[in-house]
Amino acid sequence: MPESAAPSPLSSFRSAVQSGQFLITAEACPPKGGDPTHMLEMARLLQGRVHAINITDGSRAVLRMSSLAACVILQQHGIESICQVACRDRNRIGLQSDLMGAHALGIRNILALTGDPVKAGDHPDAKAVFDLESVRLLQMIRQLNHGLDWNQKPLTDGATDLFVGAAIDPQLASWSSLQSRFERKIEAGAQFFQSQLICDFDRLEKFMTQLATPAGKPVLAGIFLLKSAKNAQFINRCVPGVNIPQPIIDRLEQAADPLQEGIAIAAEQVLMARQLCQGVHMMAVKREDLIPKILDLAGITL
């Protein structure tokens, strides 16, 4: 692409991280098909309410549009994204190619992930790659940013400038594994962290106090909109490492309007997270339009 035609990168998320603002991101799925209209509608509702929108990369191993393509579409409409990059489907050549392409297209924010197992998704007979995992992907991005490929050879047409983050699960059963994983990701170059769905805020506080705050990297707590007791029970049954407490399930079950109760619970969790960490990562699967209502109820603005 000629230099004059290259898109200008959006950088409000990186600026917000570097200036110490309370960070707000939201997760959205790219379309399952070639029409991005619905994704754009949801993204426009979030514009001005979040610093950036995460676009998933084959989340749960379910087929959807390329995260990179979807992020470029958002950028064309002036909406900043965080492009999730998972290791499941691409080897080190493909990953580097996509990362260089992201830079050239003006995408700067990357979330480096290992990826969900193929057997969990809608193409269980597909061949998984997993040439790398998230820590080595972080290392790869750091090298690209320094003008070197994975083999330590120079990038003859220029280094990348990617702002990279990683996922973390403060509720991991093994504290030593959590600490080791977190420290390895810091060492590999992670500049921010987005957590898995948080239910145990005591454990989040311990993680922040003992590990995250001393490391000096922002952590965004994962806040999930529960739509009903059935939804919460499904997550407990099917999402490893998540244990939604019975009192929350009881609240949803006893509510006259379970969805409104879920919104209230999410707003309460946003306020709890605000006391502990530097941001929230909002997840409202297929109801991204309700995220502004949750933020309003919690009194959170950019």
C-alpha positions in Angstrom: 0.0 0.0 0.0 1.5 3.4 -0.9 2.4 5.5 2.1 -0.1 8.1 1.2 -2.9 5.6 1.2 -2.0 3.8 4.5 -4.6 4.1 7.2 -3.8 6.2 10.3 -3.5 4.0 13.3 -6.0 4.6 16.1 -4.1 4.9 19.4 -6.5 6.1 22.2 -6.2 2.7 24.0 -2.4 2.8 24.2 -2.6 6.5 25.3 -5.1 5.6 28.0 -2.9 2.8 29.3 0.2 5.0 29.3 -1.6 7.9 31.1 -3.0 5.6 33.8 -6.7 6.0 33.0 -9.3 3.6 34.2 -9.6 1.4 31.1 -12.8 0.1 29.5 -12.9 -2.5 26.8 -15.6 -4.7 25.4 -15.7 -7.9 23.5 -17.5 -8.5 20.2 -17.6 -11.4 17.8 -16.9 -10.9 14.1 -19.7 -12.0 11.8 -20.3 -15.6 10.8 -20.4 -14.8 7.1 -19.4 -11.9 4.8 -21.8 -9.2 6.1 -20.4 -7.1 9.0 -23.5 -4.9 9.4 -24.6 -6.3 12.8 -21.0 -6.1 14.2 -20.8 -2.5 13.1 -24.2 -1.7 14.7 -23.0 -3.1 18.0 -19.6 -1.3 17.7 -21.3 2.0 17.1 -23.3 1.6 20.2 -20.1 1.2 22.2 -18.2 4.0 20.5 -17.4 6.7 23.0 -18.1 4.3 25.9 -15.1 2.1 25.7 -11.4 2.7 24.8 -11.4 -0.2 22.4 -13.4 -3.2 21.2 -11.8 -6.7 21.3 -12.5 -8.8 18.2 -12.3 -12.5 18.9 -10.2 -14.9 16.9 -12.1 -18.1 16.5 -13.3 -18.0 20.1 -14.4 -21.4 21.4 -13.0 -22.8 18.1 -16.2 -21.6 16.3 -15.9 -20.4 12.7 -16.2 -16.6 12.2 -14.7 -13.9 10.0 -11.0 -13.2 10.4 -10.3 -11.0 13.5 -7.9 -9.0 11.5 -10.4 -8.3 8.7 -13.1 -7.3 11.2 -10.7 -5.0 13.0 -9.8 -3.2 9.7 -13.5 -2.8 9.0 -14.0 -1.2 12.4 -11.0 1.1 11.9 -12.4 2.2 8.5 -15.4 3.5 10.6 -13.2 5.3 13.1 -13.6 2.6 15.9 -10.5 1.4 17.7 -10.1 -2.3 18.2 -7.9 -4.9 19.9 -7.2 -7.7 17.5 -7.1 -11.1 19.2 -4.5 -13.4 17.7 -4.7 -17.1 18.7 -2.0 -19.7 18.0 -4.4 -22.6 17.3 -4.9 -22.1 13.5 -1.6 -20.7 12.2 2.1 -21.7 12.4 4.9 -19.2 13.1 5.0 -18.2 9.4 1.3 -17.4 9.2 1.3 -15.6 12.6 4.2 -13.3 11.6 2.6 -12.6 8.2 -0.7 -11.6 9.9 1.1 -9.5 12.5 3.1 -7.6 9.9 -0.2 -7.2 7.9 -1.9 -5.8 11.0 0.7 -3.2 11.4 0.6 -2.2 7.7 -3.2 -1.8 7.9 -3.0 0.4 10.9 -4.0 -2.1 13.6 -1.8 -1.6 16.6 -3.5 -3.3 19.6 -3.0 -7.1 19.8 -4.1 -9.6 22.4 -1.9 -12.7 22.3 -3.7 -16.0 23.0 -3.0 -19.7 22.8 -6.5 -20.4 21.6 -9.3 -22.8 22.5 -9.1 -26.5 21.6 -10.6 -27.5 18.3 -12.7 -30.2 19.9 -14.7 -27.5 21.7 -15.9 -25.9 18.5 -18.0 -26.4 15.4 -15.3 -28.1 13.3 -14.1 -30.8 15.7 -12.3 -32.7 13.0 -10.2 -29.8 11.9 -6.4 -30.1 12.4 -5.1 -27.8 15.2 -1.7 -26.2 14.7 -0.5 -24.8 18.1 3.0 -24.2 16.7 3.4 -21.6 19.4 1.5 -20.7 22.6 0.7 -17.3 24.1 4.1 -16.7 25.8 6.1 -17.5 22.7 3.6 -15.4 20.6 4.4 -12.5 22.9 8.1 -13.1 22.4 7.5 -13.2 18.6 5.7 -9.8 18.7 8.5 -8.3 20.8 11.0 -9.4 18.2 8.9 -8.0 15.3 8.8 -4.7 17.2 12.6 -4.8 17.3 12.8 -5.4 13.6 13.6 -9.2 13.8 11.7 -12.2 12.6 11.4 -15.4 14.7 14.7 -16.6 13.4 16.5 -13.4 14.5 16.8 -12.3 10.9 16.2 -8.5 10.1 12.9 -7.4 8.8 14.2 -5.6 5.7 11.1 -3.5 5.2 10.8 -2.1 8.7 9.9 -3.1 12.3 6.3 -3.4 13.5 4.8 -1.2 16.2 2.3 -3.4 18.0 0.9 -2.8 21.5 0.5 -6.2 22.9 -1.5 -7.6 25.8 -2.3 -11.1 27.2 -5.0 -13.0 29.0 -4.9 -13.9 32.7 -7.1 -15.9 35.0 -6.7 -14.8 38.6 -9.0 -17.6 39.7 -6.6 -20.3 38.5 -6.7 -23.1 41.1 -2.9 -23.3 41.3 -1.4 -20.1 42.7 2.1 -21.1 41.7 1.0 -21.7 38.1 -0.8 -18.4 38.0 2.3 -16.6 39.3 4.6 -18.4 36.9 2.3 -17.7 33.9 1.9 -14.1 34.8 5.6 -13.5 35.3 6.5 -15.2 32.1 4.0 -13.1 30.1 5.4 -9.9 31.7 8.9 -11.0 30.8 7.8 -11.8 27.2 6.5 -8.3 26.7 2.9 -8.1 27.7 1.9 -4.4 28.3 -1.6 -5.0 29.6 -3.8 -7.9 30.8 -7.4 -8.8 30.3 -8.8 -11.3 32.7 -11.2 -14.2 32.2 -14.7 -13.9 33.7 -14.3 -12.8 37.4 -16.6 -14.1 40.1 -14.2 -14.4 43.0 -13.3 -10.8 43.9 -11.4 -11.9 47.0 -9.1 -13.9 44.8 -8.8 -10.9 42.4 -7.8 -8.7 45.3 -5.1 -11.2 46.3 -3.8 -11.4 42.7 -3.7 -7.6 42.4 -2.0 -7.0 45.7 0.6 -9.8 45.5 1.3 -10.0 41.8 -0.2 -7.4 39.4 0.2 -4.1 41.2 4.0 -4.7 41.9 4.4 -5.6 38.2 3.1 -2.2 37.2 1.0 -3.4 34.2 -2.7 -2.7 34.0 -5.2 -5.5 34.6 -8.8 -5.3 33.2 -11.2 -7.5 35.1 -13.5 -9.6 33.0 -17.1 -8.7 33.7 -19.7 -11.0 32.1 -23.4 -10.3 31.6 -25.4 -13.2 32.9 -28.8 -13.3 31.2 -30.5 -15.9 33.4 -29.9 -18.6 36.0 -29.9 -21.1 33.1 -27.1 -19.1 31.4 -25.1 -19.0 34.7 -25.5 -22.8 35.2 -24.4 -23.4 31.6 -21.2 -21.4 32.1 -20.5 -23.3 35.4 -20.9 -26.6 33.5 -19.1 -25.8 30.3 -16.4 -23.1 31.0 -13.4 -24.5 32.7 -12.2 -22.6 35.8 -15.4 -20.6 36.3 -17.6 -21.0 39.3 -20.5 -18.6 39.5 -21.6 -18.5 43.1 -24.9 -20.0 44.0 -26.2 -16.7 45.6 -25.8 -15.0 42.1 -27.7 -17.9 40.5 -30.4 -17.6 43.1 -30.8 -13.9 42.4 -31.2 -14.6 38.7 -33.7 -17.4 39.4 -35.8 -15.4 41.7 -35.8 -12.2 39.7 -39.0 -11.1 38.0 -36.8 -9.9 35.1 -33.6 -12.1 35.0 -31.9 -10.0 32.3 -32.4 -6.8 34.3 -31.0 -8.6 37.3 -28.0 -9.7 35.3 -27.4 -6.1 34.3 -27.6 -5.0 37.9 -25.1 -7.8 39.0 -22.7 -6.8 36.2 -22.8 -3.1 37.3 -22.1 -4.1 40.9 -19.1 -6.2 39.7 -17.8 -3.2 37.7 -17.8 -1.1 40.8 -16.0 -3.9 42.8 -13.4 -4.2 40.1 -12.9 -0.4 40.0 -11.7 -0.6 43.6 -9.1 -3.3 42.8 -7.7 -2.9 39.3 -7.1 -0.5 36.4 -10.0 -1.4 34.2 -12.8 -3.7 33.1 -13.3 -5.9 30.1 -17.0 -6.2 29.3 -18.5 -9.4 27.8 -22.1 -9.6 26.8 -22.4 -12.3 24.2 -25.0 -11.3 21.6 -26.1 -8.4 23.7 -23.3 -5.9 23.4 -25.9 -3.2 23.1 -26.5 -3.6 26.9 -23.0 -2.7 27.8 -23.6 1.0 27.9 -26.6 0.4 30.2 -24.3 -1.6 32.6 -21.7 1.2 32.5 -24.4 3.9 33.1 -25.7 1.9 36.1 -22.2 1.8 37.5 -21.6 5.4 36.8 -18.6 4.7 34.6 -17.7 7.0 31.7 -14.5 7.5 29.7 
